[in-house]
Amino acid sequence: MMKTMSRMCCENRHHLNRERAQHGGALVEVLIATALFLSVTVGMVGAYTHTESLWIAIYDKKLSRNTDINSARKQMMIDSYEQAWADVQELGHLTRIH
């Protein structure tokens, strides 16, 4: 049985269409993988910026709290020391008792 020219062209067209369909499927897979990669990357960058902002806020709050605590401690030491020194000065000269 001899193949006619039109039948051979039809088979070749069918074969070429099948190859293009396979390449198209690979292209779709690559596009989906790229979209997933980009969405995950954007999500991670967004999470990082929110985390970085949170850490900066926590650090600033810690610094201001430590500054407040240190100034309160310093004030307590200065007040107590000055008060005690003023009391000693009001006593006058100390005399030894035998």
C-alpha positions in Angstrom: 0.0 0.0 0.0 1.4 3.2 -1.1 0.9 6.4 0.8 -0.4 9.4 -1.0 1.2 12.8 -0.7 -1.8 14.2 1.1 -1.8 11.4 3.7 2.0 12.0 4.3 1.4 15.7 4.7 -1.4 15.0 7.1 0.7 12.7 9.2 3.6 15.1 9.3 1.3 17.9 10.4 -0.1 15.7 13.1 3.4 14.8 14.3 4.5 18.5 14.3 1.4 19.6 16.2 2.1 16.9 18.8 5.7 18.2 19.3 4.5 21.8 19.6 1.9 20.7 22.2 4.6 19.0 24.2 6.8 22.0 24.1 3.9 24.2 25.1 3.2 22.0 28.1 6.8 22.4 29.2 6.5 26.2 28.8 3.4 26.2 30.9 5.2 24.2 33.6 8.1 26.7 33.5 5.8 29.6 33.8 3.9 28.1 36.8 7.2 27.3 38.5 8.4 30.9 37.9 5.2 32.3 39.2 5.4 30.2 42.4 9.1 31.2 42.9 8.3 34.9 42.5 5.3 34.8 44.8 7.3 33.0 47.5 10.2 35.4 47.1 8.0 38.4 47.3 6.3 37.0 50.4 9.6 36.3 52.1 10.9 39.8 51.4 7.6 41.3 52.7 7.9 39.2 55.9 11.5 40.2 56.3 10.7 43.9 56.1 7.9 43.5 58.7 10.2 41.5 60.9 13.0 44.1 60.5 10.5 46.9 61.5 9.4 44.9 64.5 13.0 44.4 65.7 13.8 48.1 65.3 10.8 49.0 67.3 11.7 46.5 70.0 15.3 47.7 70.1 14.2 51.3 70.3 11.8 50.5 73.2 14.5 48.6 75.0 17.0 51.5 74.7 14.5 54.0 75.9 13.5 51.7 78.8 17.2 51.2 79.8 17.8 55.0 79.6 14.8 55.6 81.9 15.9 52.9 84.4 19.5 54.2 84.4 18.4 57.8 84.9 16.0 56.8 87.7 18.8 54.8 89.4 21.2 57.7 89.1 18.6 60.1 90.5 18.0 57.8 93.5 21.8 57.6 94.2 22.3 61.3 93.9 19.3 62.2 96.1 20.3 59.7 98.8 23.9 60.7 98.8 23.2 64.4 98.9 20.6 63.9 101.7 23.0 61.8 103.7 25.8 64.3 103.2 23.6 67.2 104.3 22.7 65.3 107.4 26.3 64.8 108.3 27.1 68.4 107.8 24.3 69.4 110.2 25.7 67.3 113.0 28.7 69.6 113.4 31.9 68.5 114.9 32.1 65.0 116.2 33.5 64.4 119.6 34.8 61.2 121.0 33.1 59.8 124.1 35.2 57.9 126.6 
